[in-house]
Amino acid sequence: MTDRIREFLRNRRDDGPIMVVDLEVVAANFAKFARALPDTRVFYAVKANPAPEILNLLAEMGSCFDCASVVEIEQALATGVSSAPSSSPSASPST
């Protein structure tokens, strides 16, 4: 747990369950993963966490998106990601 998350949790009111994500950690993990696989395109599974803050960050960093539904495609496109084949959302086929 990062210091930023600890500080947030220490100062928040107890209004029920929450999920806390440090976007700096998300960015660092994406960058590390992309550096480890330089000849690949990284696809983020939108269903893992479709929070706009995460999707926007990853789009800015050059991520592609794996989408399993029309809603997920719309969420990925809302980031402004290009519809060009090199960066467009990928959709899983229906079974």
Backbone hydrogen bonds in HBPLUS format (Angstrom, degrees):
<---DONOR---> <-ACCEPTOR-->    atom                        ^
c    i                          cat <-CA-CA->   ^        H-A-AA   ^      H-
h    n   atom  resd res      DA  || num        DHA   H-A  angle D-A-AA Bond
n    s   type  num  typ     dist DA aas  dist angle  dist       angle   num
A0006-ARG N   A0002-THR O   3.02 MM   4  6.36 163.5  2.05 152.2 157.0     1
A0007-GLU N   A0003-ASP O   2.90 MM   4  6.10 161.0  1.93 151.3 156.1     2
A0008-PHE N   A0004-ARG O   2.99 MM   4  6.19 158.3  2.04 144.1 150.2     3
A0009-LEU N   A0005-ILE O   2.90 MM   4  6.12 168.0  1.91 158.0 160.3     4
A0010-ARG N   A0006-ARG O   2.91 MM   4  6.06 149.6  2.00 145.9 154.8     5
A0011-ASN N   A0007-GLU O   3.12 MM   4  6.28 144.5  2.25 145.7 153.6     6
A0012-ARG N   A0008-PHE O   3.07 MM   4  6.07 120.0  2.45 146.2 160.3     7
A0015-ASP N   A0013-ARG O   3.00 MM   2  5.78 117.9  2.40 112.6  95.8     8
A0025-VAL N   A0022-ASP O   2.93 MM   3  5.38 129.7  2.19 109.2 121.9     9
A0026-VAL N   A0022-ASP O   3.13 MM   4  6.57 155.5  2.20 148.2 155.6    10
A0027-ALA N   A0023-LEU O   2.90 MM   4  6.08 163.9  1.92 147.6 151.5    11
A0028-ALA N   A0024-GLU O   2.95 MM   4  6.10 158.7  2.00 140.3 146.6    12
A0029-ASN N   A0025-VAL O   2.87 MM   4  6.02 161.8  1.90 151.9 156.7    13
A0030-PHE N   A0026-VAL O   2.92 MM   4  6.13 160.6  1.96 151.4 156.8    14
A0031-ALA N   A0027-ALA O   2.94 MM   4  6.11 169.7  1.95 152.8 155.8    15
A0032-LYS N   A0028-ALA O   2.95 MM   4  6.09 159.3  1.99 146.6 152.6    16
A0033-PHE N   A0029-ASN O   2.95 MM   4  6.07 162.9  1.98 148.8 153.5    17
A0034-ALA N   A0030-PHE O   2.84 MM   4  6.04 167.0  1.85 158.4 162.1    18
A0035-ARG N   A0031-ALA O   2.91 MM   4  6.05 154.4  1.98 146.3 153.2    19
A0036-ALA N   A0032-LYS O   3.03 MM   4  6.21 146.6  2.15 142.3 151.2    20
A0037-LEU N   A0033-PHE O   3.23 MM   4  6.50 130.8  2.48 141.2 153.3    21
A0037-LEU N   A0034-ALA O   3.29 MM   3  5.25 138.6  2.48  94.7 105.6    22
A0040-THR N   A0037-LEU O   3.22 MM   3  5.74 146.7  2.34 128.0 126.1    23
A0064-CYS N   A0042-VAL O   2.86 MM  22  5.95 170.2  1.86 166.3 166.6    24
A0044-TYR N   A0064-CYS O   2.87 MM  20  6.26 159.1  1.91 141.1 141.5    25
A0066-ASP N   A0044-TYR O   2.80 MM  22  5.68 169.3  1.81 134.5 136.9    26
A0048-ALA N   A0045-ALA O   2.89 MM   3  5.58 156.2  1.95 120.2 127.6    27
A0046-VAL N   A0066-ASP O   3.06 MM  20  6.09 159.6  2.10 155.3 160.4    28
A0049-ASN N   A0046-VAL O   3.23 MM   3  5.83 134.3  2.45 115.6 123.6    29
A0054-ILE N   A0051-ALA O   2.99 MM   3  5.45 124.8  2.30 111.5 124.5    30
A0055-LEU N   A0051-ALA O   3.02 MM   4  6.34 168.8  2.03 160.3 163.4    31
A0056-ASN N   A0052-PRO O   2.79 MM   4  5.81 166.2  1.81 151.8 156.0    32
A0057-LEU N   A0053-GLU O   3.15 MM   4  6.15 158.7  2.20 135.2 141.3    33
A0058-LEU N   A0054-ILE O   2.95 MM   4  6.15 171.9  1.96 157.7 159.7    34
A0059-ALA N   A0055-LEU O   2.88 MM   4  6.03 154.6  1.94 147.8 155.4    35
A0060-GLU N   A0056-ASN O   2.97 MM   4  6.17 160.2  2.01 149.6 154.5    36
A0061-MET N   A0057-LEU O   3.05 MM   4  6.34 135.8  2.25 141.0 153.7    37
A0063-SER N   A0058-LEU O   2.87 MM   5  5.26 164.2  1.90 153.6 148.2    38
A0062-GLY N   A0059-ALA O   3.02 MM   3  5.14 159.7  2.06 105.5 111.8    39
A0090-SER N   A0065-PHE O   2.64 MM  25  6.02 166.0  1.66 163.4 167.3    40
A0067-CYS N   A0090-SER O   2.48 MM  23  5.58 171.1  1.48 171.6 175.1    41
A0092-SER N   A0067-CYS O   2.86 MM  25  6.35 144.9  1.98 151.4 162.4    42
A0073-ILE N   A0069-SER O   3.04 MM   4  6.37 153.0  2.11 146.4 154.0    43
A0074-GLU N   A0070-VAL O   2.91 MM   4  6.21 160.1  1.95 153.8 159.0    44
A0075-GLN N   A0071-VAL O   2.88 MM   4  6.17 152.6  1.95 148.1 156.2    45
A0076-ALA N   A0072-GLU O   2.92 MM   4  6.15 158.9  1.97 148.5 153.6    46
A0077-LEU N   A0073-ILE O   2.87 MM   4  6.10 165.7  1.89 154.3 158.5    47
A0078-ALA N   A0074-GLU O   2.94 MM   4  6.03 139.5  2.11 141.0 151.5    48
A0079-THR N   A0076-ALA O   3.12 MM   3  5.62 158.3  2.17 111.3 117.9    49
A0080-GLY N   A0077-LEU O   2.95 MM   3  5.50 162.9  1.98 116.4 122.0    50
A0087-SER N   A0084-ALA O   2.95 MM   3  5.71 160.0  1.99 126.6 132.3    51
A0088-SER N   A0084-ALA O   2.84 MM   4  5.51 131.3  2.08 160.1 169.9    52
